[in-house]
């Protein structure tokens, strides 16, 4: 619980939400009810030994910031 509370406390306001469409502000300010439900969900996944495929999926989008726009990756 302490690790999860620390992770939530470290979230920053004004950032785009993830795939669940829940903003950092909701996680930080919703209170103990949401916190305990999230903890129970994680505990259940841990005990079952599996998680939903959507937790494993990711969408990665490159965002141009500076430099040569044609060189997206430097390897």
mmCIF file of the N, C-alpha and C atoms, coordinates in Angstrom:
data_MODEL
# 
_entry.id   MODEL 
# 
loop_
_atom_site.group_PDB 
_atom_site.id 
_atom_site.type_symbol 
_atom_site.label_atom_id 
_atom_site.label_alt_id 
_atom_site.label_comp_id 
_atom_site.label_asym_id 
_atom_site.label_entity_id 
_atom_site.label_seq_id 
_atom_site.pdbx_PDB_ins_code 
_atom_site.Cartn_x 
_atom_site.Cartn_y 
_atom_site.Cartn_z 
_atom_site.occupancy 
_atom_site.B_iso_or_equiv 
_atom_site.pdbx_formal_charge 
_atom_site.auth_seq_id 
_atom_site.auth_comp_id 
_atom_site.auth_asym_id 
_atom_site.auth_atom_id 
_atom_site.pdbx_PDB_model_num 
ATOM 1   N N  . UNK A 1 1  ? 0.833   -1.193  0.000   1.00 0.00 ? 1  UNK A N  1 
ATOM 2   C CA . UNK A 1 1  ? 0.000   0.000   0.000   1.00 0.00 ? 1  UNK A CA 1 
ATOM 3   C C  . UNK A 1 1  ? 0.872   1.250   0.000   1.00 0.00 ? 1  UNK A C  1 
ATOM 4   N N  . UNK A 1 2  ? 1.986   1.208   0.737   1.00 0.00 ? 2  UNK A N  1 
ATOM 5   C CA . UNK A 1 2  ? 2.864   2.375   0.807   1.00 0.00 ? 2  UNK A CA 1 
ATOM 6   C C  . UNK A 1 2  ? 3.480   2.689   -0.553  1.00 0.00 ? 2  UNK A C  1 
ATOM 7   N N  . UNK A 1 3  ? 3.878   1.639   -1.268  1.00 0.00 ? 3  UNK A N  1 
ATOM 8   C CA . UNK A 1 3  ? 4.478   1.837   -2.588  1.00 0.00 ? 3  UNK A CA 1 
ATOM 9   C C  . UNK A 1 3  ? 3.468   2.456   -3.554  1.00 0.00 ? 3  UNK A C  1 
ATOM 10  N N  . UNK A 1 4  ? 2.236   1.981   -3.517  1.00 0.00 ? 4  UNK A N  1 
ATOM 11  C CA . UNK A 1 4  ? 1.199   2.510   -4.390  1.00 0.00 ? 4  UNK A CA 1 
ATOM 12  C C  . UNK A 1 4  ? 0.865   3.956   -4.014  1.00 0.00 ? 4  UNK A C  1 
ATOM 13  N N  . UNK A 1 5  ? 0.799   4.245   -2.728  1.00 0.00 ? 5  UNK A N  1 
ATOM 14  C CA . UNK A 1 5  ? 0.525   5.609   -2.276  1.00 0.00 ? 5  UNK A CA 1 
ATOM 15  C C  . UNK A 1 5  ? 1.636   6.548   -2.719  1.00 0.00 ? 5  UNK A C  1 
ATOM 16  N N  . UNK A 1 6  ? 2.885   6.090   -2.664  1.00 0.00 ? 6  UNK A N  1 
ATOM 17  C CA . UNK A 1 6  ? 4.006   6.904   -3.119  1.00 0.00 ? 6  UNK A CA 1 
ATOM 18  C C  . UNK A 1 6  ? 3.949   7.182   -4.602  1.00 0.00 ? 6  UNK A C  1 
ATOM 19  N N  . UNK A 1 7  ? 3.568   6.173   -5.389  1.00 0.00 ? 7  UNK A N  1 
ATOM 20  C CA . UNK A 1 7  ? 3.456   6.351   -6.835  1.00 0.00 ? 7  UNK A CA 1 
ATOM 21  C C  . UNK A 1 7  ? 2.363   7.358   -7.175  1.00 0.00 ? 7  UNK A C  1 
ATOM 22  N N  . UNK A 1 8  ? 1.233   7.259   -6.509  1.00 0.00 ? 8  UNK A N  1 
ATOM 23  C CA . UNK A 1 8  ? 0.129   8.192   -6.753  1.00 0.00 ? 8  UNK A CA 1 
ATOM 24  C C  . UNK A 1 8  ? 0.512   9.596   -6.307  1.00 0.00 ? 8  UNK A C  1 
ATOM 25  N N  . UNK A 1 9  ? 1.201   9.715   -5.184  1.00 0.00 ? 9  UNK A N  1 
ATOM 26  C CA . UNK A 1 9  ? 1.625   11.030  -4.682  1.00 0.00 ? 9  UNK A CA 1 
ATOM 27  C C  . UNK A 1 9  ? 2.620   11.700  -5.643  1.00 0.00 ? 9  UNK A C  1 
ATOM 28  N N  . UNK A 1 10 ? 3.362   10.893  -6.405  1.00 0.00 ? 10 UNK A N  1 
ATOM 29  C CA . UNK A 1 10 ? 4.345   11.435  -7.335  1.00 0.00 ? 10 UNK A CA 1 
ATOM 30  C C  . UNK A 1 10 ? 3.776   11.867  -8.675  1.00 0.00 ? 10 UNK A C  1 
ATOM 31  N N  . UNK A 1 11 ? 2.481   11.656  -8.903  1.00 0.00 ? 11 UNK A N  1 
ATOM 32  C CA . UNK A 1 11 ? 1.870   12.066  -10.164 1.00 0.00 ? 11 UNK A CA 1 
ATOM 33  C C  . UNK A 1 11 ? 1.819   13.590  -10.252 1.00 0.00 ? 11 UNK A C  1 
ATOM 34  N N  . UNK A 1 12 ? 1.863   14.103  -11.479 1.00 0.00 ? 12 UNK A N  1 
ATOM 35  C CA . UNK A 1 12 ? 1.826   15.554  -11.690 1.00 0.00 ? 12 UNK A CA 1 
ATOM 36  C C  . UNK A 1 12 ? 0.503   15.959  -12.314 1.00 0.00 ? 12 UNK A C  1 
ATOM 37  N N  . UNK A 1 13 ? -0.021  17.105  -11.886 1.00 0.00 ? 13 UNK A N  1 
ATOM 38  C CA . UNK A 1 13 ? -1.258  17.646  -12.439 1.00 0.00 ? 13 UNK A CA 1 
ATOM 39  C C  . UNK A 1 13 ? -1.049  18.074  -13.888 1.00 0.00 ? 13 UNK A C  1 
ATOM 40  N N  . UNK A 1 14 ? -2.133  18.070  -14.651 1.00 0.00 ? 14 UNK A N  1 
ATOM 41  C CA . UNK A 1 14 ? -2.117  18.629  -15.992 1.00 0.00 ? 14 UNK A CA 1 
ATOM 42  C C  . UNK A 1 14 ? -1.544  17.724  -17.067 1.00 0.00 ? 14 UNK A C  1 
ATOM 43  N N  . UNK A 1 15 ? -1.302  16.466  -16.765 1.00 0.00 ? 15 UNK A N  1 
ATOM 44  C CA . UNK A 1 15 ? -0.755  15.538  -17.751 1.00 0.00 ? 15 UNK A CA 1 
ATOM 45  C C  . UNK A 1 15 ? -1.890  14.772  -18.423 1.00 0.00 ? 15 UNK A C  1 
ATOM 46  N N  . UNK A 1 16 ? -1.652  14.312  -19.644 1.00 0.00 ? 16 UNK A N  1 
ATOM 47  C CA . UNK A 1 16 ? -2.649  13.533  -20.366 1.00 0.00 ? 16 UNK A CA 1 
ATOM 48  C C  . UNK A 1 16 ? -2.849  12.184  -19.674 1.00 0.00 ? 16 UNK A C  1 
ATOM 49  N N  . UNK A 1 17 ? -4.078  11.688  -19.649 1.00 0.00 ? 17 UNK A N  1 
ATOM 50  C CA . UNK A 1 17 ? -4.329  10.393  -19.034 1.00 0.00 ? 17 UNK A CA 1 
ATOM 51  C C  . UNK A 1 17 ? -3.841  9.258   -19.913 1.00 0.00 ? 17 UNK A C  1 
ATOM 52  N N  . UNK A 1 18 ? -3.745  8.083   -19.323 1.00 0.00 ? 18 UNK A N  1 
ATOM 53  C CA . UNK A 1 18 ? -3.350  6.894   -20.068 1.00 0.00 ? 18 UNK A CA 1 
ATOM 54  C C  . UNK A 1 18 ? -4.546  6.267   -20.752 1.00 0.00 ? 18 UNK A C  1 
ATOM 55  N N  . UNK A 1 19 ? -4.408  5.010   -21.117 1.00 0.00 ? 19 UNK A N  1 
ATOM 56  C CA . UNK A 1 19 ? -5.457  4.296   -21.823 1.00 0.00 ? 19 UNK A CA 1 
ATOM 57  C C  . UNK A 1 19 ? -6.744  4.151   -21.031 1.00 0.00 ? 19 UNK A C  1 
ATOM 58  N N  . UNK A 1 20 ? -6.662  4.247   -19.712 1.00 0.00 ? 20 UNK A N  1 
ATOM 59  C CA . UNK A 1 20 ? -7.864  4.142   -18.886 1.00 0.00 ? 20 UNK A CA 1 
ATOM 60  C C  . UNK A 1 20 ? -8.635  5.461   -18.824 1.00 0.00 ? 20 UNK A C  1 
ATOM 61  N N  . UNK A 1 21 ? -8.064  6.524   -19.357 1.00 0.00 ? 21 UNK A N  1 
ATOM 62  C CA . UNK A 1 21 ? -8.657  7.855   -19.436 1.00 0.00 ? 21 UNK A CA 1 
ATOM 63  C C  . UNK A 1 21 ? -8.915  8.448   -18.046 1.00 0.00 ? 21 UNK A C  1 
ATOM 64  N N  . UNK A 1 22 ? -8.193  7.985   -17.053 1.00 0.00 ? 22 UNK A N  1 
ATOM 65  C CA . UNK A 1 22 ? -8.304  8.543   -15.704 1.00 0.00 ? 22 UNK A CA 1 
ATOM 66  C C  . UNK A 1 22 ? -7.116  9.471   -15.492 1.00 0.00 ? 22 UNK A C  1 
ATOM 67  N N  . UNK A 1 23 ? -7.387  10.724  -15.203 1.00 0.00 ? 23 UNK A N  1 
ATOM 68  C CA . UNK A 1 23 ? -6.321  11.713  -15.034 1.00 0.00 ? 23 UNK A CA 1 
ATOM 69  C C  . UNK A 1 23 ? -5.629  11.551  -13.683 1.00 0.00 ? 23 UNK A C  1 
ATOM 70  N N  . UNK A 1 24 ? -4.445  12.105  -13.593 1.00 0.00 ? 24 UNK A N  1 
ATOM 71  C CA . UNK A 1 24 ? -3.688  12.076  -12.344 1.00 0.00 ? 24 UNK A CA 1 
ATOM 72  C C  . UNK A 1 24 ? -4.460  12.764  -11.227 1.00 0.00 ? 24 UNK A C  1 
ATOM 73  N N  . UNK A 1 25 ? -5.181  13.809  -11.570 1.00 0.00 ? 25 UNK A N  1 
ATOM 74  C CA . UNK A 1 25 ? -5.948  14.545  -10.562 1.00 0.00 ? 25 UNK A CA 1 
ATOM 75  C C  . UNK A 1 25 ? -6.996  13.650  -9.901  1.00 0.00 ? 25 UNK A C  1 
ATOM 76  N N  . UNK A 1 26 ? -7.626  12.779  -10.679 1.00 0.00 ? 26 UNK A N  1 
ATOM 77  C CA . UNK A 1 26 ? -8.627  11.860  -10.109 1.00 0.00 ? 26 UNK A CA 1 
ATOM 78  C C  . UNK A 1 26 ? -7.952  10.921  -9.124  1.00 0.00 ? 26 UNK A C  1 
ATOM 79  N N  . UNK A 1 27 ? -6.817  10.338  -9.517  1.00 0.00 ? 27 UNK A N  1 
ATOM 80  C CA . UNK A 1 27 ? -6.118  9.417   -8.618  1.00 0.00 ? 27 UNK A CA 1 
ATOM 81  C C  . UNK A 1 27 ? -5.683  10.113  -7.335  1.00 0.00 ? 27 UNK A C  1 
ATOM 82  N N  . UNK A 1 28 ? -5.227  11.356  -7.454  1.00 0.00 ? 28 UNK A N  1 
ATOM 83  C CA . UNK A 1 28 ? -4.695  12.058  -6.278  1.00 0.00 ? 28 UNK A CA 1 
ATOM 84  C C  . UNK A 1 28 ? -5.771  12.586  -5.352  1.00 0.00 ? 28 UNK A C  1 
ATOM 85  N N  . UNK A 1 29 ? -6.931  12.940  -5.889  1.00 0.00 ? 29 UNK A N  1 
ATOM 86  C CA . UNK A 1 29 ? -7.916  13.649  -5.084  1.00 0.00 ? 29 UNK A CA 1 
ATOM 87  C C  . UNK A 1 29 ? -9.204  12.878  -4.824  1.00 0.00 ? 29 UNK A C  1 
ATOM 88  N N  . UNK A 1 30 ? -9.312  11.676  -5.364  1.00 0.00 ? 30 UNK A N  1 
ATOM 89  C CA . UNK A 1 30 ? -10.559 10.932  -5.223  1.00 0.00 ? 30 UNK A CA 1 
ATOM 90  C C  . UNK A 1 30 ? -10.740 10.330  -3.835  1.00 0.00 ? 30 UNK A C  1 
ATOM 91  N N  . UNK A 1 31 ? -9.663  10.085  -3.143  1.00 0.00 ? 31 UNK A N  1 
ATOM 92  C CA . UNK A 1 31 ? -9.804  9.616   -1.772  1.00 0.00 ? 31 UNK A CA 1 
ATOM 93  C C  . UNK A 1 31 ? -9.592  8.127   -1.592  1.00 0.00 ? 31 UNK A C  1 
ATOM 94  N N  . UNK A 1 32 ? -9.881  7.692   -0.373  1.00 0.00 ? 32 UNK A N  1 
ATOM 95  C CA . UNK A 1 32 ? -9.589  6.321   0.052   1.00 0.00 ? 32 UNK A CA 1 
ATOM 96  C C  . UNK A 1 32 ? -10.393 5.266   -0.698  1.00 0.00 ? 32 UNK A C  1 
ATOM 97  N N  . UNK A 1 33 ? -11.614 5.573   -1.111  1.00 0.00 ? 33 UNK A N  1 
ATOM 98  C CA . UNK A 1 33 ? -12.448 4.584   -1.786  1.00 0.00 ? 33 UNK A CA 1 
ATOM 99  C C  . UNK A 1 33 ? -11.791 4.118   -3.089  1.00 0.00 ? 33 UNK A C  1 
ATOM 100 N N  . UNK A 1 34 ? -11.375 5.040   -3.925  1.00 0.00 ? 34 UNK A N  1 
ATOM 101 C CA . UNK A 1 34 ? -10.726 4.678   -5.183  1.00 0.00 ? 34 UNK A CA 1 
ATOM 102 C C  . UNK A 1 34 ? -9.387  4.004   -4.914  1.00 0.00 ? 34 UNK A C  1 
ATOM 103 N N  . UNK A 1 35 ? -8.664  4.494   -3.939  1.00 0.00 ? 35 UNK A N  1 
ATOM 104 C CA . UNK A 1 35 ? -7.361  3.925   -3.574  1.00 0.00 ? 35 UNK A CA 1 
ATOM 105 C C  . UNK A 1 35 ? -7.514  2.474   -3.159  1.00 0.00 ? 35 UNK A C  1 
ATOM 106 N N  . UNK A 1 36 ? -8.493  2.164   -2.307  1.00 0.00 ? 36 UNK A N  1 
ATOM 107 C CA . UNK A 1 36 ? -8.670  0.787   -1.840  1.00 0.00 ? 36 UNK A CA 1 
ATOM 108 C C  . UNK A 1 36 ? -9.153  -0.116  -2.968  1.00 0.00 ? 36 UNK A C  1 
ATOM 109 N N  . UNK A 1 37 ? -9.957  0.406   -3.886  1.00 0.00 ? 37 UNK A N  1 
ATOM 110 C CA . UNK A 1 37 ? -10.409 -0.397  -5.033  1.00 0.00 ? 37 UNK A CA 1 
ATOM 111 C C  . UNK A 1 37 ? -9.239  -0.711  -5.963  1.00 0.00 ? 37 UNK A C  1 
ATOM 112 N N  . UNK A 1 38 ? -8.382  0.253   -6.179  1.00 0.00 ? 38 UNK A N  1 
ATOM 113 C CA . UNK A 1 38 ? -7.205  0.022   -7.015  1.00 0.00 ? 38 UNK A CA 1 
ATOM 114 C C  . UNK A 1 38 ? -6.296  -1.012  -6.366  1.00 0.00 ? 38 UNK A C  1 
ATOM 115 N N  . UNK A 1 39 ? -6.094  -0.892  -5.073  1.00 0.00 ? 39 UNK A N  1 
ATOM 116 C CA . UNK A 1 39 ? -5.258  -1.856  -4.351  1.00 0.00 ? 39 UNK A CA 1 
ATOM 117 C C  . UNK A 1 39 ? -5.841  -3.263  -4.446  1.00 0.00 ? 39 UNK A C  1 
ATOM 118 N N  . UNK A 1 40 ? -7.153  -3.391  -4.307  1.00 0.00 ? 40 UNK A N  1 
ATOM 119 C CA . UNK A 1 40 ? -7.796  -4.700  -4.405  1.00 0.00 ? 40 UNK A CA 1 
ATOM 120 C C  . UNK A 1 40 ? -7.641  -5.284  -5.814  1.00 0.00 ? 40 UNK A C  1 
ATOM 121 N N  . UNK A 1 41 ? -7.773  -4.457  -6.829  1.00 0.00 ? 41 UNK A N  1 
ATOM 122 C CA . UNK A 1 41 ? -7.603  -4.908  -8.212  1.00 0.00 ? 41 UNK A CA 1 
ATOM 123 C C  . UNK A 1 41 ? -6.191  -5.445  -8.443  1.00 0.00 ? 41 UNK A C  1 
ATOM 124 N N  . UNK A 1 42 ? -5.207  -4.721  -7.965  1.00 0.00 ? 42 UNK A N  1 
ATOM 125 C CA . UNK A 1 42 ? -3.806  -5.144  -8.121  1.00 0.00 ? 42 UNK A CA 1 
ATOM 126 C C  . UNK A 1 42 ? -3.541  -6.416  -7.316  1.00 0.00 ? 42 UNK A C  1 
ATOM 127 N N  . UNK A 1 43 ? -4.074  -6.478  -6.114  1.00 0.00 ? 43 UNK A N  1 
ATOM 128 C CA . UNK A 1 43 ? -3.905  -7.673  -5.273  1.00 0.00 ? 43 UNK A CA 1 
ATOM 129 C C  . UNK A 1 43 ? -4.528  -8.901  -5.940  1.00 0.00 ? 43 UNK A C  1 
ATOM 130 N N  . UNK A 1 44 ? -5.714  -8.745  -6.501  1.00 0.00 ? 44 UNK A N  1 
ATOM 131 C CA . UNK A 1 44 ? -6.364  -9.864  -7.187  1.00 0.00 ? 44 UNK A CA 1 
ATOM 132 C C  . UNK A 1 44 ? -5.528  -10.341 -8.371  1.00 0.00 ? 44 UNK A C  1 
ATOM 133 N N  . UNK A 1 45 ? -5.006  -9.410  -9.152  1.00 0.00 ? 45 UNK A N  1 
ATOM 134 C CA . UNK A 1 45 ? -4.169  -9.782  -10.301 1.00 0.00 ? 45 UNK A CA 1 
ATOM 135 C C  . UNK A 1 45 ? -2.927  -10.521 -9.822  1.00 0.00 ? 45 UNK A C  1 
ATOM 136 N N  . UNK A 1 46 ? -2.329  -10.058 -8.745  1.00 0.00 ? 46 UNK A N  1 
ATOM 137 C CA . UNK A 1 46 ? -1.130  -10.694 -8.190  1.00 0.00 ? 46 UNK A CA 1 
ATOM 138 C C  . UNK A 1 46 ? -1.434  -12.124 -7.733  1.00 0.00 ? 46 UNK A C  1 
ATOM 139 N N  . UNK A 1 47 ? -2.546  -12.286 -7.015  1.00 0.00 ? 47 UNK A N  1 
ATOM 140 C CA . UNK A 1 47 ? -2.910  -13.602 -6.496  1.00 0.00 ? 47 UNK A CA 1 
ATOM 141 C C  . UNK A 1 47 ? -3.285  -14.577 -7.611  1.00 0.00 ? 47 UNK A C  1 
ATOM 142 N N  . UNK A 1 48 ? -3.922  -14.080 -8.671  1.00 0.00 ? 48 UNK A N  1 
ATOM 143 C CA . UNK A 1 48 ? -4.304  -14.934 -9.793  1.00 0.00 ? 48 UNK A CA 1 
ATOM 144 C C  . UNK A 1 48 ? -3.110  -15.245 -10.699 1.00 0.00 ? 48 UNK A C  1 
ATOM 145 N N  . UNK A 1 49 ? -2.098  -14.421 -10.627 1.00 0.00 ? 49 UNK A N  1 
ATOM 146 C CA . UNK A 1 49 ? -0.913  -14.646 -11.440 1.00 0.00 ? 49 UNK A CA 1 
ATOM 147 C C  . UNK A 1 49 ? -1.059  -14.214 -12.887 1.00 0.00 ? 49 UNK A C  1 
ATOM 148 N N  . UNK A 1 50 ? -2.056  -13.382 -13.163 1.00 0.00 ? 50 UNK A N  1 
ATOM 149 C CA . UNK A 1 50 ? -2.230  -12.903 -14.529 1.00 0.00 ? 50 UNK A CA 1 
ATOM 150 C C  . UNK A 1 50 ? -2.885  -11.529 -14.512 1.00 0.00 ? 50 UNK A C  1 
ATOM 151 N N  . UNK A 1 51 ? -2.677  -10.811 -15.610 1.00 0.00 ? 51 UNK A N  1 
ATOM 152 C CA . UNK A 1 51 ? -3.292  -9.494  -15.760 1.00 0.00 ? 51 UNK A CA 1 
ATOM 153 C C  . UNK A 1 51 ? -3.973  -9.439  -17.121 1.00 0.00 ? 51 UNK A C  1 
ATOM 154 N N  . UNK A 1 52 ? -4.862  -8.496  -17.278 1.00 0.00 ? 52 UNK A N  1 
ATOM 155 C CA . UNK A 1 52 ? -5.561  -8.307  -18.543 1.00 0.00 ? 52 UNK A CA 1 
ATOM 156 C C  . UNK A 1 52 ? -4.562  -7.927  -19.631 1.00 0.00 ? 52 UNK A C  1 
ATOM 157 N N  . UNK A 1 53 ? -4.819  -8.345  -20.852 1.00 0.00 ? 53 UNK A N  1 
ATOM 158 C CA . UNK A 1 53 ? -3.930  -8.040  -21.969 1.00 0.00 ? 53 UNK A CA 1 
ATOM 159 C C  . UNK A 1 53 ? -3.764  -6.532  -22.148 1.00 0.00 ? 53 UNK A C  1 
ATOM 160 N N  . UNK A 1 54 ? -4.796  -5.775  -21.887 1.00 0.00 ? 54 UNK A N  1 
ATOM 161 C CA . UNK A 1 54 ? -4.719  -4.318  -22.067 1.00 0.00 ? 54 UNK A CA 1 
ATOM 162 C C  . UNK A 1 54 ? -3.655  -3.697  -21.150 1.00 0.00 ? 54 UNK A C  1 
ATOM 163 N N  . UNK A 1 55 ? -3.366  -4.325  -20.010 1.00 0.00 ? 55 UNK A N  1 
ATOM 164 C CA . UNK A 1 55 ? -2.311  -3.834  -19.126 1.00 0.00 ? 55 UNK A CA 1 
ATOM 165 C C  . UNK A 1 55 ? -0.937  -4.054  -19.739 1.00 0.00 ? 55 UNK A C  1 
ATOM 166 N N  . UNK A 1 56 ? -0.843  -5.012  -20.657 1.00 0.00 ? 56 UNK A N  1 
ATOM 167 C CA . UNK A 1 56 ? 0.427   -5.326  -21.297 1.00 0.00 ? 56 UNK A CA 1 
ATOM 168 C C  . UNK A 1 56 ? 0.637   -4.545  -22.589 1.00 0.00 ? 56 UNK A C  1 
ATOM 169 N N  . UNK A 1 57 ? -0.441  -4.041  -23.172 1.00 0.00 ? 57 UNK A N  1 
ATOM 170 C CA . UNK A 1 57 ? -0.373  -3.330  -24.440 1.00 0.00 ? 57 UNK A CA 1 
ATOM 171 C C  . UNK A 1 57 ? 0.082   -1.887  -24.231 1.00 0.00 ? 57 UNK A C  1 
ATOM 172 N N  . UNK A 1 58 ? 0.682   -1.335  -25.263 1.00 0.00 ? 58 UNK A N  1 
ATOM 173 C CA . UNK A 1 58 ? 1.116   0.052   -25.193 1.00 0.00 ? 58 UNK A CA 1 
ATOM 174 C C  . UNK A 1 58 ? 1.023   0.685   -26.583 1.00 0.00 ? 58 UNK A C  1 
ATOM 175 N N  . UNK A 1 59 ? 0.746   1.949   -26.609 1.00 0.00 ? 59 UNK A N  1 
ATOM 176 C CA . UNK A 1 59 ? 0.783   2.726   -27.845 1.00 0.00 ? 59 UNK A CA 1 
ATOM 177 C C  . UNK A 1 59 ? 1.941   3.700   -27.708 1.00 0.00 ? 59 UNK A C  1 
ATOM 178 N N  . UNK A 1 60 ? 2.895   3.586   -28.603 1.00 0.00 ? 60 UNK A N  1 
ATOM 179 C CA . UNK A 1 60 ? 4.067   4.451   -28.553 1.00 0.00 ? 60 UNK A CA 1 
ATOM 180 C C  . UNK A 1 60 ? 4.012   5.403   -29.736 1.00 0.00 ? 60 UNK A C  1 
ATOM 181 N N  . UNK A 1 61 ? 4.079   6.680   -29.444 1.00 0.00 ? 61 UNK A N  1 
ATOM 182 C CA . UNK A 1 61 ? 4.013   7.703   -30.479 1.00 0.00 ? 61 UNK A CA 1 
ATOM 183 C C  . UNK A 1 61 ? 5.255   8.567   -30.364 1.00 0.00 ? 61 UNK A C  1 
ATOM 184 N N  . UNK A 1 62 ? 5.963   8.743   -31.479 1.00 0.00 ? 62 UNK A N  1 
ATOM 185 C CA . UNK A 1 62 ? 7.134   9.623   -31.458 1.00 0.00 ? 62 UNK A CA 1 
ATOM 186 C C  . UNK A 1 62 ? 6.673   11.066  -31.582 1.00 0.00 ? 62 UNK A C  1 
ATOM 187 N N  . UNK A 1 63 ? 7.316   11.925  -30.843 1.00 0.00 ? 63 UNK A N  1 
ATOM 188 C CA . UNK A 1 63 ? 6.981   13.348  -30.856 1.00 0.00 ? 63 UNK A CA 1 
ATOM 189 C C  . UNK A 1 63 ? 8.244   14.122  -31.193 1.00 0.00 ? 63 UNK A C  1 
ATOM 190 N N  . UNK A 1 64 ? 8.177   14.897  -32.261 1.00 0.00 ? 64 UNK A N  1 
ATOM 191 C CA . UNK A 1 64 ? 9.323   15.708  -32.666 1.00 0.00 ? 64 UNK A CA 1 
ATOM 192 C C  . UNK A 1 64 ? 9.554   16.804  -31.632 1.00 0.00 ? 64 UNK A C  1 
ATOM 193 N N  . UNK A 1 65 ? 10.799  16.956  -31.219 1.00 0.00 ? 65 UNK A N  1 
ATOM 194 C CA . UNK A 1 65 ? 11.142  18.021  -30.281 1.00 0.00 ? 65 UNK A CA 1 
ATOM 195 C C  . UNK A 1 65 ? 12.197  18.944  -30.862 1.00 0.00 ? 65 UNK A C  1 
ATOM 196 N N  . UNK A 1 66 ? 13.292  18.386  -31.384 1.00 0.00 ? 66 UNK A N  1 
ATOM 197 C CA . UNK A 1 66 ? 14.322  19.209  -31.988 1.00 0.00 ? 66 UNK A CA 1 
ATOM 198 C C  . UNK A 1 66 ? 15.220  18.341  -32.851 1.00 0.00 ? 66 UNK A C  1 
ATOM 199 N N  . UNK A 1 67 ? 16.052  18.963  -33.638 1.00 0.00 ? 67 UNK A N  1 
ATOM 200 C CA . UNK A 1 67 ? 16.967  18.220  -34.499 1.00 0.00 ? 67 UNK A CA 1 
ATOM 201 C C  . UNK A 1 67 ? 16.358  17.910  -35.853 1.00 0.00 ? 67 UNK A C  1 
ATOM 202 N N  . UNK A 1 68 ? 16.949  16.951  -36.542 1.00 0.00 ? 68 UNK A N  1 
ATOM 203 C CA . UNK A 1 68 ? 16.530  16.565  -37.883 1.00 0.00 ? 68 UNK A CA 1 
ATOM 204 C C  . UNK A 1 68 ? 15.244  15.741  -37.804 1.00 0.00 ? 68 UNK A C  1 
ATOM 205 N N  . UNK A 1 69 ? 14.166  16.237  -38.398 1.00 0.00 ? 69 UNK A N  1 
ATOM 206 C CA . UNK A 1 69 ? 12.879  15.545  -38.353 1.00 0.00 ? 69 UNK A CA 1 
ATOM 207 C C  . UNK A 1 69 ? 12.913  14.189  -39.058 1.00 0.00 ? 69 UNK A C  1 
ATOM 208 N N  . UNK A 1 70 ? 13.849  13.964  -39.954 1.00 0.00 ? 70 UNK A N  1 
ATOM 209 C CA . UNK A 1 70 ? 13.912  12.698  -40.670 1.00 0.00 ? 70 UNK A CA 1 
ATOM 210 C C  . UNK A 1 70 ? 14.616  11.618  -39.870 1.00 0.00 ? 70 UNK A C  1 
ATOM 211 N N  . UNK A 1 71 ? 15.303  11.974  -38.799 1.00 0.00 ? 71 UNK A N  1 
ATOM 212 C CA . UNK A 1 71 ? 16.001  11.007  -37.949 1.00 0.00 ? 71 UNK A CA 1 
ATOM 213 C C  . UNK A 1 71 ? 15.234  10.856  -36.630 1.00 0.00 ? 71 UNK A C  1 
ATOM 214 N N  . UNK A 1 72 ? 14.291  9.937   -36.631 1.00 0.00 ? 72 UNK A N  1 
ATOM 215 C CA . UNK A 1 72 ? 13.471  9.740   -35.433 1.00 0.00 ? 72 UNK A CA 1 
ATOM 216 C C  . UNK A 1 72 ? 14.215  8.982   -34.344 1.00 0.00 ? 72 UNK A C  1 
ATOM 217 N N  . UNK A 1 73 ? 15.119  8.096   -34.742 1.00 0.00 ? 73 UNK A N  1 
ATOM 218 C CA . UNK A 1 73 ? 15.818  7.261   -33.774 1.00 0.00 ? 73 UNK A CA 1 
ATOM 219 C C  . UNK A 1 73 ? 17.311  7.391   -33.966 1.00 0.00 ? 73 UNK A C  1 
ATOM 220 N N  . UNK A 1 74 ? 18.013  7.473   -32.892 1.00 0.00 ? 74 UNK A N  1 
ATOM 221 C CA . UNK A 1 74 ? 19.484  7.421   -32.923 1.00 0.00 ? 74 UNK A CA 1 
ATOM 222 C C  . UNK A 1 74 ? 19.893  6.152   -32.216 1.00 0.00 ? 74 UNK A C  1 
ATOM 223 N N  . UNK A 1 75 ? 20.460  5.210   -32.974 1.00 0.00 ? 75 UNK A N  1 
ATOM 224 C CA . UNK A 1 75 ? 20.845  3.922   -32.399 1.00 0.00 ? 75 UNK A CA 1 
ATOM 225 C C  . UNK A 1 75 ? 22.345  3.794   -32.445 1.00 0.00 ? 75 UNK A C  1 
# 
